[in-house]
Amino acid sequence: MIETERLLIRPWRDEDREPFWTMACDQRVMEYLPPLTRAESNSGIDRMMALQAEHGHVFWALERKAEGDFIGFCGIMPPRSPIFEHEIGWRLAHHAWGQGFAREAAEASLAWAWANVSVPAIMAITNLANTRSWGLMERLGMVRCLDEDFDHPDLPVGDPLRPHILYRIHRPHQAAT
């Protein structure tokens, strides 16, 4: 578990299924993502639980410390197809937008990764039109890799969600002591 000033970044629990499904039903949250069925929503949580057990890190559940409520996810995913690098990602419930939670969680997740995962860089992807997401990537110090933009292979040709952009941040250099 990672603790920030306002958040607990923690493994998924079965009680996260209902609020995660509620997020999946919110068109504002899912504007740049393909729709999910209830089974796909639950399967996503099952996948996160399994990857957490196998790798020790995933897109973890986010909980507000003061209220104890689930507000989304953020974390570091191990490499998987079509992404063969460690990826940072986030998704928050609409009621949690605009309060700095995504940045707080992303900064804590990156700090955790640099301390615990031996990788030279971490990347993030989003749909080209998702300016909120790539804006956060830039605020985190990530840089867009124009030559690595791609069409997401899990989405059909012609789907407006298919064009994706890729950002990357390199491991910070430690000053010699």
BADO-322648 format. One record per residue (C-alpha): residue in three letters; x, y, z. Coordinates in pm, 1 decimal, decimal comma. Layout:
<recs>
r  u  v  w
ALA  X  Y  Z
...
</recs>
This chain:
<recs>
r  u  v  w
MET  0,0  0,0  0,0
ILE  117,1  351,7  -83,0
GLU  -6,4  638,1  128,9
THR  -11,0  1001,7  18,2
GLU  -144,5  1307,0  194,5
ARG  -503,5  1232,1  86,8
LEU  -499,9  886,0  -70,9
LEU  -443,9  518,2  -10,4
ILE  -314,7  344,3  -321,4
ARG  -386,5  -18,6  -247,2
PRO  -456,9  -365,2  -384,2
TRP  -803,0  -430,9  -521,4
ARG  -1077,8  -575,7  -300,4
ASP  -1404,6  -745,1  -387,4
GLU  -1595,5  -445,2  -247,8
ASP  -1438,6  -232,5  -525,7
ARG  -1645,9  -412,3  -787,7
GLU  -1961,0  -202,4  -748,0
PRO  -1795,5  142,5  -752,4
PHE  -1571,1  34,7  -1040,7
TRP  -1879,4  -75,0  -1234,3
THR  -2045,0  259,1  -1153,1
MET  -1741,8  432,6  -1309,9
ALA  -1772,0  210,0  -1616,8
CYS  -2133,6  324,2  -1656,7
ASP  -2042,2  694,8  -1649,3
GLN  -2011,8  827,4  -2005,7
ARG  -1785,3  1111,3  -1888,1
VAL  -1535,7  865,0  -1739,6
MET  -1553,6  632,7  -2040,0
GLU  -1552,1  899,7  -2311,9
TYR  -1213,6  785,2  -2449,6
LEU  -1244,7  417,7  -2359,9
PRO  -1444,0  133,6  -2511,1
PRO  -1760,8  45,6  -2318,2
LEU  -1748,8  -237,8  -2065,7
THR  -2008,1  -496,1  -1974,2
ARG  -2053,0  -588,1  -1609,1
ALA  -1867,6  -915,5  -1676,6
GLU  -1576,2  -725,5  -1837,2
SER  -1565,6  -485,9  -1542,6
ASN  -1543,6  -774,4  -1295,6
SER  -1292,2  -954,6  -1516,3
GLY  -1074,2  -642,1  -1513,6
ILE  -1064,3  -647,6  -1134,3
ASP  -989,7  -1022,1  -1137,1
ARG  -700,9  -954,1  -1377,5
MET  -565,2  -678,2  -1149,9
MET  -581,3  -908,8  -847,7
ALA  -396,9  -1184,0  -1035,3
LEU  -129,2  -948,1  -1169,4
GLN  -83,9  -798,4  -820,5
ALA  -22,8  -1147,8  -682,4
GLU  218,7  -1231,3  -965,9
HIS  412,3  -903,6  -1002,9
GLY  341,0  -698,9  -690,1
HIS  213,7  -400,9  -887,5
VAL  -78,0  -308,5  -1111,9
PHE  -311,8  -18,5  -1163,6
TRP  -399,9  -16,7  -791,9
ALA  -731,0  90,9  -639,8
LEU  -748,3  449,3  -510,6
GLU  -922,0  532,7  -188,2
ARG  -966,7  870,3  -23,3
LYS  -822,3  840,5  326,8
ALA  -1066,3  1077,6  495,0
GLU  -1382,4  921,1  350,9
GLY  -1258,6  567,1  285,3
ASP  -1433,2  565,3  -54,7
PHE  -1307,0  411,1  -378,0
ILE  -1241,7  684,5  -636,1
GLY  -1064,1  498,9  -916,5
PHE  -726,3  350,7  -993,0
CYS  -366,8  445,7  -1060,2
GLY  -43,4  254,2  -1067,2
ILE  219,8  76,1  -1267,7
MET  130,4  -218,7  -1490,8
PRO  386,2  -479,8  -1588,5
PRO  450,8  -520,1  -1962,1
ARG  176,3  -692,1  -2162,8
SER  56,4  -695,6  -2521,4
PRO  39,9  -457,2  -2702,3
ILE  255,5  -268,7  -2447,6
PHE  595,1  -420,0  -2379,9
GLU  712,2  -168,0  -2122,1
HIS  597,3  -78,6  -1772,4
GLU  298,9  153,8  -1801,2
ILE  155,1  411,6  -1566,4
GLY  -217,1  463,8  -1589,6
TRP  -513,4  611,3  -1405,1
ARG  -890,2  643,9  -1417,9
LEU  -1095,3  837,5  -1165,3
ALA  -1464,6  863,1  -1090,3
HIS  -1607,2  1188,6  -1222,5
HIS  -1678,1  1322,4  -872,5
ALA  -1302,7  1300,0  -801,8
TRP  -1193,0  1500,8  -1109,0
GLY  -1033,1  1841,8  -1080,2
GLN  -903,5  1794,8  -724,9
GLY  -546,1  1687,0  -798,6
PHE  -603,5  1323,2  -699,8
ALA  -478,6  1181,5  -1032,0
ARG  -154,4  1377,1  -1013,4
GLU  -103,6  1292,1  -645,0
ALA  -155,8  921,8  -716,3
ALA  56,2  925,6  -1033,6
GLU  349,6  1099,8  -863,3
ALA  334,7  847,9  -576,6
SER  311,8  556,7  -822,4
LEU  614,0  681,0  -1017,0
ALA  813,1  728,0  -694,9
TRP  719,9  373,2  -593,7
ALA  826,6  240,1  -935,8
TRP  1164,7  413,6  -930,7
ALA  1228,5  267,0  -584,1
ASN  1100,3  -84,1  -656,9
VAL  1113,3  -168,8  -1029,2
SER  1441,0  -179,7  -1219,1
VAL  1338,6  -16,8  -1547,4
PRO  1496,4  270,7  -1738,6
ALA  1163,4  432,7  -1827,6
ILE  787,3  414,9  -1779,9
MET  538,2  494,1  -2051,8
ALA  173,7  594,4  -2073,3
ILE  -76,8  583,2  -2355,9
THR  -407,4  748,5  -2425,1
ASN  -642,1  826,1  -2708,1
LEU  -524,1  1124,2  -2911,1
ALA  -832,4  1329,9  -2815,9
ASN  -796,4  1271,9  -2440,2
THR  -634,4  1605,5  -2356,7
ARG  -697,7  1567,7  -1981,7
SER  -491,9  1250,1  -1969,3
TRP  -201,7  1363,5  -2183,8
GLY  -205,0  1696,4  -2000,2
LEU  -137,0  1507,9  -1677,1
MET  135,7  1309,9  -1851,9
GLU  306,9  1637,3  -1939,0
ARG  262,7  1777,0  -1585,1
LEU  435,2  1460,9  -1459,3
GLY  735,0  1539,6  -1680,0
MET  653,5  1277,7  -1942,0
VAL  746,3  1348,8  -2303,2
ARG  541,1  1253,5  -2607,1
CYS  715,8  1011,7  -2841,6
LEU  564,2  1119,5  -3173,3
ASP  727,0  836,8  -3366,9
GLU  559,7  583,6  -3135,9
ASP  197,4  693,1  -3181,0
PHE  -8,4  392,3  -3288,6
ASP  -351,7  254,2  -3365,1
HIS  -461,6  37,9  -3072,5
PRO  -485,1  -317,5  -3209,4
ASP  -776,4  -411,4  -2980,8
LEU  -1002,0  -152,2  -3145,9
PRO  -1149,8  -183,1  -3495,8
VAL  -1025,2  16,8  -3793,9
GLY  -1223,9  339,2  -3814,9
ASP  -1304,5  350,1  -3441,3
PRO  -1234,7  707,3  -3321,5
LEU  -1080,0  558,3  -3004,5
ARG  -818,1  367,3  -3203,8
PRO  -552,5  643,7  -3251,3
HIS  -324,0  642,1  -2945,4
ILE  -32,5  854,8  -2840,7
LEU  257,9  744,5  -2625,1
TYR  441,0  939,7  -2357,2
ARG  748,8  827,7  -2164,0
ILE  942,6  935,4  -1859,3
HIS  1296,3  816,7  -1790,9
ARG  1431,1  715,4  -1453,8
PRO  1564,6  1022,0  -1273,1
HIS  1940,4  1029,2  -1230,9
GLN  2060,3  1004,7  -872,6
ALA  2336,9  1243,4  -774,4
ALA  2646,8  1062,9  -648,7
THR  2702,1  1094,8  -274,5
</recs>
